[in-house]
Amino acid sequence: MSEPVVYEGAGVAPGMAPLAGSEDLEAIYHAVVRRNPAELEFHQATREVLESLSIVVAKRPDLAQRKIIERICEPERQVIFRVVWQDDAGEVQVNRGFRVQFNSALGPYKGGLRFHPSVSLGTIKFLGFEQTFKNALTGMPIGGGKGGADFDPKGRSDDEVMRFCQSFMTELYRHLGEYRDVPAGDIGVGAREIGYLFGQYKRIANQYESGVLTGKGLGWGGSLVRKEATGYGAVFFLNEMLRARGLSLEGRRCIVSGSGNVAVYTVEKLHQLGAKVVACSDSSGYVYDEAGIELDLLKQVKEVERLRISAYAERRAGTRFVPGGNVWEVPCEIAMPSATQNELNGRDARMLVSNGCIAVAEGANMPTTPEGVRVFQEAGVAFGVGKAANAGGVATSALEMQQNASRDSWNFEYTEQRLAQIMKDIHRTVYETAEEYGAPGNYVLGANIAGFLRVAEAMEAFGLI
């Protein structure tokens, strides 16, 4: 289980260093905490970025004068709405929906929708903030946003999910558009949900606007590789990190947390590049398969039948299921946290380091706590921060938007090549930025500074808006 991120005093989380050398940045952070009370994940995400910016502010005092940083930390628009729907028993259900349009300096808002009971405004703001810099790193013309609802699709019938999605989109549609805001999927929102959401948008808008949602089905405007993109992209980024150290993936022993879309296709690409994944997990525990996770069975259990991970162990000889277990206790060389935020804490990081882990690439958004990040960096582990390592999903969403705009459809090989090149370019940008600012190999600093500068320069060009 992940340790909670508990804020003390003025809002500094355990494992977070003070914002050394910049009273202005410290003041900005305290203002964020004061203006967004109890939104701990948003506080954590903003502080991580601010920690990287003192060296930038020293070189660019004009950024402080025009309050670029304060403006980036404030969403352009926050929408909260009621979602009323009827379940199969005829009972009326009430949920809360969100869309935070964080920053459109580089293009229309772009970011997924998450359906999960834990969703709150703070969750969506943290994700939208991270998305802004992630999208900037892709080099694609897309801004940052995020949305979702505290609705849990697990255990619900297709009809119930449809009714919820239709009610959700009936309110959200007025804020969307291919040049305004383009959602995609996230946790709890897959091809089924995107289909229902797109159908309702089409019905209300009375037009076939393919580019208004991404992650669509292949028969109605979707893109090949989109399903695989986040997992594949994280492995491409990992491979570049290892190559920068003169290493390769061949024969490496890996663990992947989670068993959803990101995790499944992380496992697939790791196997394709010669590594062996021996463990994966879900909220009920983890499975350990020394022979290597059998991908077809994993897909059958999680994608087709939507069962708990224990069903994999029941059908696979020689596999052990550890109920409630911590997947990070499994010795490995490569760890890829691919489930959810703050799932890997300082204790987990120390265990991974002591067991010989040499590289970590984040497939999920902010899955490693501040203390965990510090442990990896101090141990010299190659650490690929999520806003860089897991940008493959949104990058391929932007490629889907390109195909929609040109009424075209690309084959799998070409689209995967485009994704691989984008991830290589992100790695190069982040790596070179870290070197330029005196911190070679620090992917957290490199990603934060490179993403921030791309957004800041556009905002500065637009004036005070």
N, C-alpha and C positions, 0 to 999 in steps of 0.2 A: 504493500500500500504506500502511496506517496504521502510525505509529510506535508501538513498544511502550511501555506505561506502566511505566517502571522505577522502583522505589522505592529511595531512598537513605537512609542513616542510620537515623533513627527511623521512617521510613515515609512521608516526604513526597514526593509525586510531582512531577516537573517541571511547572511551570506552576501549581502550587497555592501560594497565599499562606499564610503562617503563620496560625494561628487567633488573630488579634490580639485582645487585650483579655480573654482568658479562659484562664487557666491550667487551670481545671477542664475546659473543653472539650478542650484539648490533652491532658490526662491521660486523658480518656475515649477519645480517638482512639488514643492509644498502647496503651491497654488492649485496644481492638478488634484492633489489629495483633498484639499479643502473644497474645491468645486465639484468633486465627484466622490462624495463620501461613501465608504463601504464597498467601493468597486475595486477590490484588492488586485485582481488580475490586470486591470487597466493600469493601476499604479505600478505594478511590477513591470509591465511592458514599457511604459513611458520611462521609468527610471533606467531600464537597461539601455535604451537608446540615449538618454541624456548622459549616462556615464561615458559614452563614447565621444561626446561632442565638445568637451572642454578644449581639446586641441584644435578643433575646427573654429570655435568661437575666437580663440586667440589669434588665428590667422585671418579670420573674417569678421571683424567687429561690426561691420555693416549689418550682419544677420541679427545681432542683438538690437541694433538701433531701429530696425524695421519690424522687430518682434516676429520674425519668421518662425522661431521655435515655438513661441506661445500659440501662434496661429495654427501650426501643424498639430499641436496637442489638443486643439479644440475641433470637434467634428463640425462639418459644414451643416449637417442636418441630422436630427435624431427623431425617428418616427416610432411611436408606440401605439398599438391598437388592439382592440378586443377581437377575438376569434371565437364565434359561437357556432357550434355544429351539433348534430344529433347522432348518437351512437346506434348500434344495431338493436339495442334494447328499447330504443325510443327515448332514452334519457338525454336531456340537453347538457352539453359540456361547454365549459368556458375556459379558453386559454388566452395567453397574452402573446402577441406578435411584435417583432422588432425589425427595423431596418435602420442602420446607422450609415449614412453617406458621409464618409470621413474626409476624403480629399479628392478633388477632381482636377488638380493642376495638370496632370499628364493625360487625362482622357476621362471617359465616362466611368462612374463608379463601377468597380468589378470586385466581386467576392461572393462566397457561398452563402447558403441558407442552412442553418443547423436546427434540427428538431430533436430536442432532448430535454428531459425534466430539469436539468441543471441550468438551462439557458436563462440568463438575466441580462439587464442592460449592460452591466459591467463586463460580462462575458463577451457580448457583441462588440462593445467598444474596444476591448483589448484586441479582439480578432481583426476589427476594421483598421485599427492603428497599425498592427503588424502587416496587414494586407497592403497598406499604402506603400510601405518600403519594399515589401516583397515584389509587388507589381512593378515598382520603379526599377528594381534590379533586372527584370526580364528584358528591359529595353523596349517593351511593347507600349503602345499608346493607351494605357489604361490607368485609371485612378483606383482608389481603395475604398471598399465598403464591405459590410457584412450584415447578415440578418438571420432571423430564425424565430423559433417559438418554443415555449416550455411544454410542448406536446411530445409524447413518447409513442412512436409508431410501432414499437415492439408489442406483439400480442394483439394488435388491432387487425381487423379484417381489411381486405382491399377496399371494400365499400366505405368503411370508416375512414381510412386514409384518404380516399377520394373526396369524401365530404369535407374533411378537415382542409385539405389542400384547396378545394374550391372556395371555401369561406375565407381562407387566408389570402388567396390571390384576389378575391373580390375587393378587399381593402388595399392590398399592396399595389395593384396594377397601375394606379394613378401616379405612382412615383417611379415607374419603370419606363424603359425605352432603350433601343439600341444605341442612341446617342446620349442617354441620360444615366441609366443604371442597369447593369446586366448581371443578375444573380446566376449562381450555379448551385451544385450540390455541396453537401458537407456531411457531418455526422447525422445519420437519420434521414438523409435526403439523397436517394439514389435515383436510378432510371425510372422506377415506378412513380415516385413523387414528382420528379421533373415533368413526366408525361401529364400527370393530372394538373400541375401548375400551368404548363404551357397551354393545355387544352382550355382551361378557364380564361387565361389571358386572351387567347385567340377569340374565344366566344364574346368576351366583353369588348375588346378593342375592335372587333369586326375586321381584322386584317391578319394576314399570315406574315408576322414579323419574326423571322427565324432568329435574328440576332439578339432578341430580348432575353433569352435564357441560353446557357450553355450546359453541356452534359446531356444533350438531347439524344434520343434514339437514332441509330444510323439511318433508318428509313425516313426520318423526317427532320433532317438538318443537322444531325450530330456529326461528330468527327471520329474517325478511327484514332486510336491511341489515347483518347481522352480518359477512358476508364483506367488505363494502365499508367497514365502520365505522372501522377504524384509519386507513386512507388518507383517507377522506372527512373524518373528524374532524380530522386534522392540517391539512387544507386549510381547514376552517372556522376553526380556531384561527389559522392564518396570515392568513386574511382579516380577522379581528378585529384582529390586530396591525397590519396595514396601515391599517385604518380608523382606529385610534387615532392614526395619524400623518397622517391626511388623504389616504391613498393607496388605490389599488384594485389588483386583480389583472388587470384588463383589459389585454391586450396584453403582459403581462410574459413575459420569456424565462426558462425554468426548466430546472433539471436535477434528476433524482431518482436517487439511488443505489439499487442493487438492482433486482430485477425479479420479486420474489415477490409475495405477496398484498398487503402494505402498499404497495409501490411501484406495482403495477398500478392500484390504486384511488385512489392519490394522483394518478397521471397522469390518470385518468378525471375526477376532480372538478376538477383544474386546468383541463382542457380545457373542461369544462362552464361554468366561471366566467370563461372568456375568455382564459386564459393559454395559452402554448405551451411544451410540454416538448420539448427538442431532444436530450436524452441520457438514457440509463439504462444499467444495468450488471448484471453478475453476477461471480462470482469469477474468470472467465476474461478479463474485460476490459469494454469499454463500446462501445455503439453511438452514433453521432452522426448525427442525422437533422434537417437544417436545416429541412425542411418541417414538422416536428413528428411526434412518435412516432405511428404508426398503431396505434390501440388494439386493434382487432380482431385484427390480425396479432400484436401482442405477447401477447394472451391466448391465441391459438392456439398460439404457440410455447412459452410458459411454463406455461400452465394445462392445456392439452389434451395437447400432445405432450411436455411436460417436457424441452425441449431447451435447449442453451446459447444465450446471447443472440446468438451469431454467426449462428444460423439466421435471426434476424430480418433481419440485413443481407443475407444471401444471397437473400432473397425480396423485398426492398424496394429498388427502384431509387433511386440517389442517396444511399444510406446507407453510412456507413463504420464498419467494425468495427476497434477498436484493441485487439489482444490484449495482455493484461497492463497495459492503460493505466489511468490515474488519471482518473476521471470529473470530478474537481474542477478539472481543467485547462481544461474547457470554459467559456468566458465566459457569465455569466448574471446575472440580477437576483435570482432566487430559487433557493436551494439547499435541498433536502429530503433529508437523509440517512436512508435507509429500509431499510438492510441489516442492520447488526449493530453491536455496541459498539466504540467507539474506532476507527471507520473514517475519521474526519476529524480530522487532526492540526493542529498549529500552522502548519506549512508550507502545508498545504492551505487553511487559513483565510486566511492572508496572500495566497495566490494568488486566492482568491475575492474578497477585499476589493479587491485591485488591479484585478480585472476588472469591478468595479462592482456586486458583490452588495450588496443592501440589506436582505435578510431571509433568515433560516434558521429552519426549523421541523423539529424532530426527529421523524421517523416511527418510528425504531427506539429501543431503550432505550439511553441513554447512548452515542450514536454519536460524539459529539464529545469529544476529549480535553480535560483541564483547560486546556492551553495554547491549544487552539483556541477554547474558550469565552472565554478572556481576550482573545484577538485580536479576536473579534467584538464583545465589549462595549466595548473601548477604541476601536474604529473606529465605534461608534454603530450597528452593524447590529442590527436587531430580531432577537433570538434567543429562539425558543420552545423551552424545555427539554422533553425528552421526557415527563417525568412529568405535564406539563400538556398538551402538544401532541398526544401519541399516546394520550390517555386514552379516545378514542372507542371503541376496541375493547372494553375492559372495561366501559365504560358501556353499550354495547349488549348485552353479555353479561348485565348486570344486568337490562336490559329483557327479554331472553329468559327469565331466571328469573321475572320478573313474569308473563309470558305463560304459562309453565309452571304457576305457582302458581294462576293463575286459570282454567286450561284454556281459554285464549284464543289468538287469533292476529291480529296487527295487520297492516294493509296497508303497502306500502312507503313511501308518502308520509307516513303518520302516524309511522311509526318513524323515518324520516329527519328529520322535523320535531323529534321528541323529541331525537335525536342533536344536531342543529344547536343547539337551545336549551341542551342540557347543555354543549356546547363554548363557547357564548357566556357561560354562567354561570361556567365555569371561567376563561375569560379575564378576566371582570370581577373575580372573586375574587382572582386572582393579581395583576392590575394594581392593584387598590385596596390590596391588602396591601403591595405594593412601595412605593406612595405613602405609606401609613401609617407604614412603617418607614424613610422617608427615602431611598428609592432608586427614584424613578419610572422606569418602563421596564425595570427589572431583573426579568425574568421568572424567573430562577433563584432569586433571593432570595424573591420573592413566592410562588412555588410551594412552596419548601421550608418557609417559615414557615407558610403557610396550611394545607398538608397536615399538618405537624407539630402545630400547635395543635389541629386537629380530633381527631387520634389521642390527643394528650396529655390533653385535657380529658376524653375518655371513660375513659382509663386512670385518671386521678385520681379520677373518680367511683366506680370499682370497688374502690378500696382497693389494698392491697398483694397483688396476685395476678400 
